[in-house]
Amino acid sequence: MTRKYFAAIGALTLLAACTATTQGYSFLKTENANRDYRRMTIHMNDGAKPVVYLKTFDHGGKLGLCGYYTEITGTDETFFCSWLKQAAHVEIKGQKITSAGFLIYSDEDKGPYSGRAFCVTTNVPYSVDLAYSRPAIRGFAVDVEDDDC
């Protein structure tokens, strides 16, 4: 019985490690946004223009990111969430940094830059050049039939 228990723990640990590696990030914390975040509007093919807030930082020599999205107009939130998780990535200076799947919806009931963000560390080495360059969210078409948003 003990052997099966440890085998199950090992399998779950491996699954978690593979998921984080596939996504290209590891979760760090949540935090309240502030003026250190860069605001950007994503122009979707269906005319929707969701607003995304991102911040970059140094986390032990790796590039860290915090972010959230809000103001989804012109499209279904489930579709946008699916797109972020399945097809979108964060890009800086033409370099694909990580999946955009860590971005969460946050209500800005107290005005701009008042949302709650998820923060992650990526596999990309930190550099001042990347940290101070404008990030972008890019992606391709997505199938939303089997989604867990």
Phi and psi in radians as a Rosetta constraint file:
Dihedral C 1 N 2 CA 2 C 2 CIRCULARHARMONIC -1.076 0.35
Dihedral N 2 CA 2 C 2 N 3 CIRCULARHARMONIC -0.711 0.35
Dihedral C 2 N 3 CA 3 C 3 CIRCULARHARMONIC -1.070 0.35
Dihedral N 3 CA 3 C 3 N 4 CIRCULARHARMONIC -0.749 0.35
Dihedral C 3 N 4 CA 4 C 4 CIRCULARHARMONIC -1.113 0.35
Dihedral N 4 CA 4 C 4 N 5 CIRCULARHARMONIC -0.691 0.35
Dihedral C 4 N 5 CA 5 C 5 CIRCULARHARMONIC -1.083 0.35
Dihedral N 5 CA 5 C 5 N 6 CIRCULARHARMONIC -0.827 0.35
Dihedral C 5 N 6 CA 6 C 6 CIRCULARHARMONIC -1.186 0.35
Dihedral N 6 CA 6 C 6 N 7 CIRCULARHARMONIC -0.583 0.35
Dihedral C 6 N 7 CA 7 C 7 CIRCULARHARMONIC -1.134 0.35
Dihedral N 7 CA 7 C 7 N 8 CIRCULARHARMONIC -0.697 0.35
Dihedral C 7 N 8 CA 8 C 8 CIRCULARHARMONIC -1.152 0.35
Dihedral N 8 CA 8 C 8 N 9 CIRCULARHARMONIC -0.732 0.35
Dihedral C 8 N 9 CA 9 C 9 CIRCULARHARMONIC -1.105 0.35
Dihedral N 9 CA 9 C 9 N 10 CIRCULARHARMONIC -0.747 0.35
Dihedral C 9 N 10 CA 10 C 10 CIRCULARHARMONIC -1.079 0.35
Dihedral N 10 CA 10 C 10 N 11 CIRCULARHARMONIC -0.728 0.35
Dihedral C 10 N 11 CA 11 C 11 CIRCULARHARMONIC -1.134 0.35
Dihedral N 11 CA 11 C 11 N 12 CIRCULARHARMONIC -0.732 0.35
Dihedral C 11 N 12 CA 12 C 12 CIRCULARHARMONIC -1.154 0.35
Dihedral N 12 CA 12 C 12 N 13 CIRCULARHARMONIC -0.683 0.35
Dihedral C 12 N 13 CA 13 C 13 CIRCULARHARMONIC -1.108 0.35
Dihedral N 13 CA 13 C 13 N 14 CIRCULARHARMONIC -0.772 0.35
Dihedral C 13 N 14 CA 14 C 14 CIRCULARHARMONIC -1.103 0.35
Dihedral N 14 CA 14 C 14 N 15 CIRCULARHARMONIC -0.732 0.35
Dihedral C 14 N 15 CA 15 C 15 CIRCULARHARMONIC -1.076 0.35
Dihedral N 15 CA 15 C 15 N 16 CIRCULARHARMONIC -0.779 0.35
Dihedral C 15 N 16 CA 16 C 16 CIRCULARHARMONIC -1.093 0.35
Dihedral N 16 CA 16 C 16 N 17 CIRCULARHARMONIC -0.739 0.35
Dihedral C 16 N 17 CA 17 C 17 CIRCULARHARMONIC -1.135 0.35
Dihedral N 17 CA 17 C 17 N 18 CIRCULARHARMONIC -0.726 0.35
Dihedral C 17 N 18 CA 18 C 18 CIRCULARHARMONIC -1.152 0.35
Dihedral N 18 CA 18 C 18 N 19 CIRCULARHARMONIC -0.702 0.35
Dihedral C 18 N 19 CA 19 C 19 CIRCULARHARMONIC -1.084 0.35
Dihedral N 19 CA 19 C 19 N 20 CIRCULARHARMONIC -0.808 0.35
Dihedral C 19 N 20 CA 20 C 20 CIRCULARHARMONIC -1.125 0.35
Dihedral N 20 CA 20 C 20 N 21 CIRCULARHARMONIC -0.680 0.35
Dihedral C 20 N 21 CA 21 C 21 CIRCULARHARMONIC -1.177 0.35
Dihedral N 21 CA 21 C 21 N 22 CIRCULARHARMONIC -0.732 0.35
Dihedral C 21 N 22 CA 22 C 22 CIRCULARHARMONIC -1.088 0.35
Dihedral N 22 CA 22 C 22 N 23 CIRCULARHARMONIC -0.728 0.35
Dihedral C 22 N 23 CA 23 C 23 CIRCULARHARMONIC -1.272 0.35
Dihedral N 23 CA 23 C 23 N 24 CIRCULARHARMONIC -0.497 0.35
Dihedral C 23 N 24 CA 24 C 24 CIRCULARHARMONIC 1.502 0.35
Dihedral N 24 CA 24 C 24 N 25 CIRCULARHARMONIC 0.263 0.35
Dihedral C 24 N 25 CA 25 C 25 CIRCULARHARMONIC -2.629 0.35
Dihedral N 25 CA 25 C 25 N 26 CIRCULARHARMONIC 2.854 0.35
Dihedral C 25 N 26 CA 26 C 26 CIRCULARHARMONIC -2.241 0.35
Dihedral N 26 CA 26 C 26 N 27 CIRCULARHARMONIC 2.363 0.35
Dihedral C 26 N 27 CA 27 C 27 CIRCULARHARMONIC -1.169 0.35
Dihedral N 27 CA 27 C 27 N 28 CIRCULARHARMONIC 2.384 0.35
Dihedral C 27 N 28 CA 28 C 28 CIRCULARHARMONIC -1.907 0.35
Dihedral N 28 CA 28 C 28 N 29 CIRCULARHARMONIC -0.963 0.35
Dihedral C 28 N 29 CA 29 C 29 CIRCULARHARMONIC -2.979 0.35
Dihedral N 29 CA 29 C 29 N 30 CIRCULARHARMONIC 3.087 0.35
Dihedral C 29 N 30 CA 30 C 30 CIRCULARHARMONIC -1.997 0.35
Dihedral N 30 CA 30 C 30 N 31 CIRCULARHARMONIC 2.701 0.35
Dihedral C 30 N 31 CA 31 C 31 CIRCULARHARMONIC -2.682 0.35
Dihedral N 31 CA 31 C 31 N 32 CIRCULARHARMONIC 2.801 0.35
Dihedral C 31 N 32 CA 32 C 32 CIRCULARHARMONIC -1.384 0.35
Dihedral N 32 CA 32 C 32 N 33 CIRCULARHARMONIC 2.360 0.35
Dihedral C 32 N 33 CA 33 C 33 CIRCULARHARMONIC -1.243 0.35
Dihedral N 33 CA 33 C 33 N 34 CIRCULARHARMONIC 2.824 0.35
Dihedral C 33 N 34 CA 34 C 34 CIRCULARHARMONIC -2.613 0.35
Dihedral N 34 CA 34 C 34 N 35 CIRCULARHARMONIC -2.961 0.35
Dihedral C 34 N 35 CA 35 C 35 CIRCULARHARMONIC -1.236 0.35
Dihedral N 35 CA 35 C 35 N 36 CIRCULARHARMONIC -0.078 0.35
Dihedral C 35 N 36 CA 36 C 36 CIRCULARHARMONIC -1.287 0.35
Dihedral N 36 CA 36 C 36 N 37 CIRCULARHARMONIC -0.239 0.35
Dihedral C 36 N 37 CA 37 C 37 CIRCULARHARMONIC -1.405 0.35
Dihedral N 37 CA 37 C 37 N 38 CIRCULARHARMONIC 2.505 0.35
Dihedral C 37 N 38 CA 38 C 38 CIRCULARHARMONIC -1.656 0.35
Dihedral N 38 CA 38 C 38 N 39 CIRCULARHARMONIC 2.291 0.35
Dihedral C 38 N 39 CA 39 C 39 CIRCULARHARMONIC -1.651 0.35
Dihedral N 39 CA 39 C 39 N 40 CIRCULARHARMONIC 2.334 0.35
Dihedral C 39 N 40 CA 40 C 40 CIRCULARHARMONIC -2.486 0.35
Dihedral N 40 CA 40 C 40 N 41 CIRCULARHARMONIC 2.627 0.35
Dihedral C 40 N 41 CA 41 C 41 CIRCULARHARMONIC -1.878 0.35
Dihedral N 41 CA 41 C 41 N 42 CIRCULARHARMONIC 2.277 0.35
Dihedral C 41 N 42 CA 42 C 42 CIRCULARHARMONIC -1.666 0.35
Dihedral N 42 CA 42 C 42 N 43 CIRCULARHARMONIC 2.247 0.35
Dihedral C 42 N 43 CA 43 C 43 CIRCULARHARMONIC -1.728 0.35
Dihedral N 43 CA 43 C 43 N 44 CIRCULARHARMONIC 1.797 0.35
Dihedral C 43 N 44 CA 44 C 44 CIRCULARHARMONIC -1.441 0.35
Dihedral N 44 CA 44 C 44 N 45 CIRCULARHARMONIC 2.744 0.35
Dihedral C 44 N 45 CA 45 C 45 CIRCULARHARMONIC -1.080 0.35
Dihedral N 45 CA 45 C 45 N 46 CIRCULARHARMONIC -0.488 0.35
Dihedral C 45 N 46 CA 46 C 46 CIRCULARHARMONIC -1.498 0.35
Dihedral N 46 CA 46 C 46 N 47 CIRCULARHARMONIC 0.119 0.35
Dihedral C 46 N 47 CA 47 C 47 CIRCULARHARMONIC 1.640 0.35
Dihedral N 47 CA 47 C 47 N 48 CIRCULARHARMONIC -0.132 0.35
Dihedral C 47 N 48 CA 48 C 48 CIRCULARHARMONIC -1.205 0.35
Dihedral N 48 CA 48 C 48 N 49 CIRCULARHARMONIC 2.637 0.35
Dihedral C 48 N 49 CA 49 C 49 CIRCULARHARMONIC -2.386 0.35
Dihedral N 49 CA 49 C 49 N 50 CIRCULARHARMONIC 1.245 0.35
Dihedral C 49 N 50 CA 50 C 50 CIRCULARHARMONIC -1.157 0.35
Dihedral N 50 CA 50 C 50 N 51 CIRCULARHARMONIC 2.598 0.35
Dihedral C 50 N 51 CA 51 C 51 CIRCULARHARMONIC -1.792 0.35
Dihedral N 51 CA 51 C 51 N 52 CIRCULARHARMONIC 2.287 0.35
Dihedral C 51 N 52 CA 52 C 52 CIRCULARHARMONIC -2.112 0.35
Dihedral N 52 CA 52 C 52 N 53 CIRCULARHARMONIC 2.466 0.35
Dihedral C 52 N 53 CA 53 C 53 CIRCULARHARMONIC -2.051 0.35
Dihedral N 53 CA 53 C 53 N 54 CIRCULARHARMONIC 2.262 0.35
Dihedral C 53 N 54 CA 54 C 54 CIRCULARHARMONIC -2.335 0.35
Dihedral N 54 CA 54 C 54 N 55 CIRCULARHARMONIC 2.575 0.35
Dihedral C 54 N 55 CA 55 C 55 CIRCULARHARMONIC -2.357 0.35
Dihedral N 55 CA 55 C 55 N 56 CIRCULARHARMONIC 2.461 0.35
Dihedral C 55 N 56 CA 56 C 56 CIRCULARHARMONIC -1.940 0.35
Dihedral N 56 CA 56 C 56 N 57 CIRCULARHARMONIC 2.662 0.35
Dihedral C 56 N 57 CA 57 C 57 CIRCULARHARMONIC -2.821 0.35
Dihedral N 57 CA 57 C 57 N 58 CIRCULARHARMONIC 2.891 0.35
Dihedral C 57 N 58 CA 58 C 58 CIRCULARHARMONIC -1.559 0.35
Dihedral N 58 CA 58 C 58 N 59 CIRCULARHARMONIC 2.196 0.35
Dihedral C 58 N 59 CA 59 C 59 CIRCULARHARMONIC -2.204 0.35
Dihedral N 59 CA 59 C 59 N 60 CIRCULARHARMONIC 1.560 0.35
Dihedral C 59 N 60 CA 60 C 60 CIRCULARHARMONIC 1.056 0.35
Dihedral N 60 CA 60 C 60 N 61 CIRCULARHARMONIC 0.663 0.35
Dihedral C 60 N 61 CA 61 C 61 CIRCULARHARMONIC 1.538 0.35
Dihedral N 61 CA 61 C 61 N 62 CIRCULARHARMONIC -0.045 0.35
Dihedral C 61 N 62 CA 62 C 62 CIRCULARHARMONIC -1.919 0.35
Dihedral N 62 CA 62 C 62 N 63 CIRCULARHARMONIC 2.665 0.35
Dihedral C 62 N 63 CA 63 C 63 CIRCULARHARMONIC -1.321 0.35
Dihedral N 63 CA 63 C 63 N 64 CIRCULARHARMONIC 2.151 0.35
Dihedral C 63 N 64 CA 64 C 64 CIRCULARHARMONIC -1.790 0.35
Dihedral N 64 CA 64 C 64 N 65 CIRCULARHARMONIC 2.642 0.35
Dihedral C 64 N 65 CA 65 C 65 CIRCULARHARMONIC -2.354 0.35
Dihedral N 65 CA 65 C 65 N 66 CIRCULARHARMONIC 2.458 0.35
Dihedral C 65 N 66 CA 66 C 66 CIRCULARHARMONIC -2.183 0.35
Dihedral N 66 CA 66 C 66 N 67 CIRCULARHARMONIC 2.525 0.35
Dihedral C 66 N 67 CA 67 C 67 CIRCULARHARMONIC -2.991 0.35
Dihedral N 67 CA 67 C 67 N 68 CIRCULARHARMONIC 2.877 0.35
Dihedral C 67 N 68 CA 68 C 68 CIRCULARHARMONIC -2.793 0.35
Dihedral N 68 CA 68 C 68 N 69 CIRCULARHARMONIC 2.939 0.35
Dihedral C 68 N 69 CA 69 C 69 CIRCULARHARMONIC -2.254 0.35
Dihedral N 69 CA 69 C 69 N 70 CIRCULARHARMONIC 2.763 0.35
Dihedral C 69 N 70 CA 70 C 70 CIRCULARHARMONIC -2.747 0.35
Dihedral N 70 CA 70 C 70 N 71 CIRCULARHARMONIC -3.118 0.35
Dihedral C 70 N 71 CA 71 C 71 CIRCULARHARMONIC 0.898 0.35
Dihedral N 71 CA 71 C 71 N 72 CIRCULARHARMONIC 0.924 0.35
Dihedral C 71 N 72 CA 72 C 72 CIRCULARHARMONIC -1.419 0.35
Dihedral N 72 CA 72 C 72 N 73 CIRCULARHARMONIC 1.951 0.35
Dihedral C 72 N 73 CA 73 C 73 CIRCULARHARMONIC -2.202 0.35
Dihedral N 73 CA 73 C 73 N 74 CIRCULARHARMONIC 2.477 0.35
Dihedral C 73 N 74 CA 74 C 74 CIRCULARHARMONIC 1.517 0.35
Dihedral N 74 CA 74 C 74 N 75 CIRCULARHARMONIC -0.007 0.35
Dihedral C 74 N 75 CA 75 C 75 CIRCULARHARMONIC -2.646 0.35
Dihedral N 75 CA 75 C 75 N 76 CIRCULARHARMONIC 2.896 0.35
Dihedral C 75 N 76 CA 76 C 76 CIRCULARHARMONIC -1.368 0.35
Dihedral N 76 CA 76 C 76 N 77 CIRCULARHARMONIC 2.349 0.35
Dihedral C 76 N 77 CA 77 C 77 CIRCULARHARMONIC -1.044 0.35
Dihedral N 77 CA 77 C 77 N 78 CIRCULARHARMONIC -0.629 0.35
Dihedral C 77 N 78 CA 78 C 78 CIRCULARHARMONIC -1.079 0.35
Dihedral N 78 CA 78 C 78 N 79 CIRCULARHARMONIC -0.715 0.35
Dihedral C 78 N 79 CA 79 C 79 CIRCULARHARMONIC -1.088 0.35
Dihedral N 79 CA 79 C 79 N 80 CIRCULARHARMONIC -0.805 0.35
Dihedral C 79 N 80 CA 80 C 80 CIRCULARHARMONIC -1.123 0.35
Dihedral N 80 CA 80 C 80 N 81 CIRCULARHARMONIC -0.742 0.35
Dihedral C 80 N 81 CA 81 C 81 CIRCULARHARMONIC -1.046 0.35
Dihedral N 81 CA 81 C 81 N 82 CIRCULARHARMONIC -0.772 0.35
Dihedral C 81 N 82 CA 82 C 82 CIRCULARHARMONIC -1.072 0.35
Dihedral N 82 CA 82 C 82 N 83 CIRCULARHARMONIC -0.757 0.35
Dihedral C 82 N 83 CA 83 C 83 CIRCULARHARMONIC -1.058 0.35
Dihedral N 83 CA 83 C 83 N 84 CIRCULARHARMONIC -0.785 0.35
Dihedral C 83 N 84 CA 84 C 84 CIRCULARHARMONIC -1.056 0.35
Dihedral N 84 CA 84 C 84 N 85 CIRCULARHARMONIC -0.784 0.35
Dihedral C 84 N 85 CA 85 C 85 CIRCULARHARMONIC -1.295 0.35
Dihedral N 85 CA 85 C 85 N 86 CIRCULARHARMONIC -0.611 0.35
Dihedral C 85 N 86 CA 86 C 86 CIRCULARHARMONIC -1.746 0.35
Dihedral N 86 CA 86 C 86 N 87 CIRCULARHARMONIC -0.532 0.35
Dihedral C 86 N 87 CA 87 C 87 CIRCULARHARMONIC -2.317 0.35
Dihedral N 87 CA 87 C 87 N 88 CIRCULARHARMONIC -0.181 0.35
Dihedral C 87 N 88 CA 88 C 88 CIRCULARHARMONIC -1.794 0.35
Dihedral N 88 CA 88 C 88 N 89 CIRCULARHARMONIC 2.704 0.35
Dihedral C 88 N 89 CA 89 C 89 CIRCULARHARMONIC -2.501 0.35
Dihedral N 89 CA 89 C 89 N 90 CIRCULARHARMONIC 2.774 0.35
Dihedral C 89 N 90 CA 90 C 90 CIRCULARHARMONIC -1.555 0.35
Dihedral N 90 CA 90 C 90 N 91 CIRCULARHARMONIC 2.316 0.35
Dihedral C 90 N 91 CA 91 C 91 CIRCULARHARMONIC -2.243 0.35
Dihedral N 91 CA 91 C 91 N 92 CIRCULARHARMONIC 2.396 0.35
Dihedral C 91 N 92 CA 92 C 92 CIRCULARHARMONIC -2.324 0.35
Dihedral N 92 CA 92 C 92 N 93 CIRCULARHARMONIC 2.209 0.35
Dihedral C 92 N 93 CA 93 C 93 CIRCULARHARMONIC 0.935 0.35
Dihedral N 93 CA 93 C 93 N 94 CIRCULARHARMONIC 0.682 0.35
Dihedral C 93 N 94 CA 94 C 94 CIRCULARHARMONIC 1.367 0.35
Dihedral N 94 CA 94 C 94 N 95 CIRCULARHARMONIC 0.003 0.35
Dihedral C 94 N 95 CA 95 C 95 CIRCULARHARMONIC -1.752 0.35
Dihedral N 95 CA 95 C 95 N 96 CIRCULARHARMONIC 2.194 0.35
Dihedral C 95 N 96 CA 96 C 96 CIRCULARHARMONIC -1.225 0.35
Dihedral N 96 CA 96 C 96 N 97 CIRCULARHARMONIC 2.083 0.35
Dihedral C 96 N 97 CA 97 C 97 CIRCULARHARMONIC -1.586 0.35
Dihedral N 97 CA 97 C 97 N 98 CIRCULARHARMONIC -0.923 0.35
Dihedral C 97 N 98 CA 98 C 98 CIRCULARHARMONIC -2.947 0.35
Dihedral N 98 CA 98 C 98 N 99 CIRCULARHARMONIC 2.955 0.35
Dihedral C 98 N 99 CA 99 C 99 CIRCULARHARMONIC -1.064 0.35
Dihedral N 99 CA 99 C 99 N 100 CIRCULARHARMONIC 2.584 0.35
Dihedral C 99 N 100 CA 100 C 100 CIRCULARHARMONIC -1.573 0.35
Dihedral N 100 CA 100 C 100 N 101 CIRCULARHARMONIC 0.161 0.35
Dihedral C 100 N 101 CA 101 C 101 CIRCULARHARMONIC -1.121 0.35
Dihedral N 101 CA 101 C 101 N 102 CIRCULARHARMONIC -0.249 0.35
Dihedral C 101 N 102 CA 102 C 102 CIRCULARHARMONIC -1.367 0.35
Dihedral N 102 CA 102 C 102 N 103 CIRCULARHARMONIC -0.298 0.35
Dihedral C 102 N 103 CA 103 C 103 CIRCULARHARMONIC -1.173 0.35
Dihedral N 103 CA 103 C 103 N 104 CIRCULARHARMONIC 2.364 0.35
Dihedral C 103 N 104 CA 104 C 104 CIRCULARHARMONIC -2.101 0.35
Dihedral N 104 CA 104 C 104 N 105 CIRCULARHARMONIC 2.754 0.35
Dihedral C 104 N 105 CA 105 C 105 CIRCULARHARMONIC -1.337 0.35
Dihedral N 105 CA 105 C 105 N 106 CIRCULARHARMONIC 2.398 0.35
Dihedral C 105 N 106 CA 106 C 106 CIRCULARHARMONIC -2.474 0.35
Dihedral N 106 CA 106 C 106 N 107 CIRCULARHARMONIC 2.284 0.35
Dihedral C 106 N 107 CA 107 C 107 CIRCULARHARMONIC -1.355 0.35
Dihedral N 107 CA 107 C 107 N 108 CIRCULARHARMONIC 2.348 0.35
Dihedral C 107 N 108 CA 108 C 108 CIRCULARHARMONIC -1.799 0.35
Dihedral N 108 CA 108 C 108 N 109 CIRCULARHARMONIC 1.106 0.35
Dihedral C 108 N 109 CA 109 C 109 CIRCULARHARMONIC -1.218 0.35
Dihedral N 109 CA 109 C 109 N 110 CIRCULARHARMONIC -0.259 0.35
Dihedral C 109 N 110 CA 110 C 110 CIRCULARHARMONIC -1.857 0.35
Dihedral N 110 CA 110 C 110 N 111 CIRCULARHARMONIC 0.264 0.35
Dihedral C 110 N 111 CA 111 C 111 CIRCULARHARMONIC 1.826 0.35
Dihedral N 111 CA 111 C 111 N 112 CIRCULARHARMONIC 3.123 0.35
Dihedral C 111 N 112 CA 112 C 112 CIRCULARHARMONIC -0.998 0.35
Dihedral N 112 CA 112 C 112 N 113 CIRCULARHARMONIC 2.567 0.35
Dihedral C 112 N 113 CA 113 C 113 CIRCULARHARMONIC 1.130 0.35
Dihedral N 113 CA 113 C 113 N 114 CIRCULARHARMONIC 0.467 0.35
Dihedral C 113 N 114 CA 114 C 114 CIRCULARHARMONIC -1.988 0.35
Dihedral N 114 CA 114 C 114 N 115 CIRCULARHARMONIC 0.196 0.35
Dihedral C 114 N 115 CA 115 C 115 CIRCULARHARMONIC -1.367 0.35
Dihedral N 115 CA 115 C 115 N 116 CIRCULARHARMONIC 3.018 0.35
Dihedral C 115 N 116 CA 116 C 116 CIRCULARHARMONIC -1.816 0.35
Dihedral N 116 CA 116 C 116 N 117 CIRCULARHARMONIC 2.240 0.35
Dihedral C 116 N 117 CA 117 C 117 CIRCULARHARMONIC -1.999 0.35
Dihedral N 117 CA 117 C 117 N 118 CIRCULARHARMONIC 2.636 0.35
Dihedral C 117 N 118 CA 118 C 118 CIRCULARHARMONIC -1.597 0.35
Dihedral N 118 CA 118 C 118 N 119 CIRCULARHARMONIC 2.436 0.35
Dihedral C 118 N 119 CA 119 C 119 CIRCULARHARMONIC -2.053 0.35
Dihedral N 119 CA 119 C 119 N 120 CIRCULARHARMONIC 2.417 0.35
Dihedral C 119 N 120 CA 120 C 120 CIRCULARHARMONIC -2.363 0.35
Dihedral N 120 CA 120 C 120 N 121 CIRCULARHARMONIC 2.789 0.35
Dihedral C 120 N 121 CA 121 C 121 CIRCULARHARMONIC -1.911 0.35
Dihedral N 121 CA 121 C 121 N 122 CIRCULARHARMONIC 2.481 0.35
Dihedral C 121 N 122 CA 122 C 122 CIRCULARHARMONIC -1.823 0.35
Dihedral N 122 CA 122 C 122 N 123 CIRCULARHARMONIC 3.106 0.35
Dihedral C 122 N 123 CA 123 C 123 CIRCULARHARMONIC -1.545 0.35
Dihedral N 123 CA 123 C 123 N 124 CIRCULARHARMONIC -0.003 0.35
Dihedral C 123 N 124 CA 124 C 124 CIRCULARHARMONIC -1.513 0.35
Dihedral N 124 CA 124 C 124 N 125 CIRCULARHARMONIC 2.272 0.35
Dihedral C 124 N 125 CA 125 C 125 CIRCULARHARMONIC -1.064 0.35
Dihedral N 125 CA 125 C 125 N 126 CIRCULARHARMONIC 2.453 0.35
Dihedral C 125 N 126 CA 126 C 126 CIRCULARHARMONIC -1.211 0.35
Dihedral N 126 CA 126 C 126 N 127 CIRCULARHARMONIC 2.431 0.35
Dihedral C 126 N 127 CA 127 C 127 CIRCULARHARMONIC -2.545 0.35
Dihedral N 127 CA 127 C 127 N 128 CIRCULARHARMONIC 2.548 0.35
Dihedral C 127 N 128 CA 128 C 128 CIRCULARHARMONIC -1.052 0.35
Dihedral N 128 CA 128 C 128 N 129 CIRCULARHARMONIC -0.664 0.35
Dihedral C 128 N 129 CA 129 C 129 CIRCULARHARMONIC -1.009 0.35
Dihedral N 129 CA 129 C 129 N 130 CIRCULARHARMONIC -0.820 0.35
Dihedral C 129 N 130 CA 130 C 130 CIRCULARHARMONIC -1.209 0.35
Dihedral N 130 CA 130 C 130 N 131 CIRCULARHARMONIC -0.739 0.35
Dihedral C 130 N 131 CA 131 C 131 CIRCULARHARMONIC -1.096 0.35
Dihedral N 131 CA 131 C 131 N 132 CIRCULARHARMONIC -0.565 0.35
Dihedral C 131 N 132 CA 132 C 132 CIRCULARHARMONIC -1.779 0.35
Dihedral N 132 CA 132 C 132 N 133 CIRCULARHARMONIC 0.115 0.35
Dihedral C 132 N 133 CA 133 C 133 CIRCULARHARMONIC -1.630 0.35
Dihedral N 133 CA 133 C 133 N 134 CIRCULARHARMONIC 2.702 0.35
Dihedral C 133 N 134 CA 134 C 134 CIRCULARHARMONIC -1.303 0.35
Dihedral N 134 CA 134 C 134 N 135 CIRCULARHARMONIC 2.151 0.35
Dihedral C 134 N 135 CA 135 C 135 CIRCULARHARMONIC -1.377 0.35
Dihedral N 135 CA 135 C 135 N 136 CIRCULARHARMONIC 2.805 0.35
Dihedral C 135 N 136 CA 136 C 136 CIRCULARHARMONIC -2.379 0.35
Dihedral N 136 CA 136 C 136 N 137 CIRCULARHARMONIC 2.737 0.35
Dihedral C 136 N 137 CA 137 C 137 CIRCULARHARMONIC -1.938 0.35
Dihedral N 137 CA 137 C 137 N 138 CIRCULARHARMONIC 2.131 0.35
Dihedral C 137 N 138 CA 138 C 138 CIRCULARHARMONIC -2.250 0.35
Dihedral N 138 CA 138 C 138 N 139 CIRCULARHARMONIC 2.737 0.35
Dihedral C 138 N 139 CA 139 C 139 CIRCULARHARMONIC -3.040 0.35
Dihedral N 139 CA 139 C 139 N 140 CIRCULARHARMONIC -3.058 0.35
Dihedral C 139 N 140 CA 140 C 140 CIRCULARHARMONIC -2.265 0.35
Dihedral N 140 CA 140 C 140 N 141 CIRCULARHARMONIC -3.061 0.35
Dihedral C 140 N 141 CA 141 C 141 CIRCULARHARMONIC -1.074 0.35
Dihedral N 141 CA 141 C 141 N 142 CIRCULARHARMONIC 2.676 0.35
Dihedral C 141 N 142 CA 142 C 142 CIRCULARHARMONIC -2.378 0.35
Dihedral N 142 CA 142 C 142 N 143 CIRCULARHARMONIC 2.587 0.35
Dihedral C 142 N 143 CA 143 C 143 CIRCULARHARMONIC -1.760 0.35
Dihedral N 143 CA 143 C 143 N 144 CIRCULARHARMONIC 2.149 0.35
Dihedral C 143 N 144 CA 144 C 144 CIRCULARHARMONIC -1.832 0.35
Dihedral N 144 CA 144 C 144 N 145 CIRCULARHARMONIC 0.192 0.35
Dihedral C 144 N 145 CA 145 C 145 CIRCULARHARMONIC -1.111 0.35
Dihedral N 145 CA 145 C 145 N 146 CIRCULARHARMONIC -0.795 0.35
Dihedral C 145 N 146 CA 146 C 146 CIRCULARHARMONIC -1.865 0.35
Dihedral N 146 CA 146 C 146 N 147 CIRCULARHARMONIC 1.367 0.35
Dihedral C 146 N 147 CA 147 C 147 CIRCULARHARMONIC -2.138 0.35
Dihedral N 147 CA 147 C 147 N 148 CIRCULARHARMONIC 2.656 0.35
Dihedral C 147 N 148 CA 148 C 148 CIRCULARHARMONIC -2.080 0.35
Dihedral N 148 CA 148 C 148 N 149 CIRCULARHARMONIC 0.472 0.35
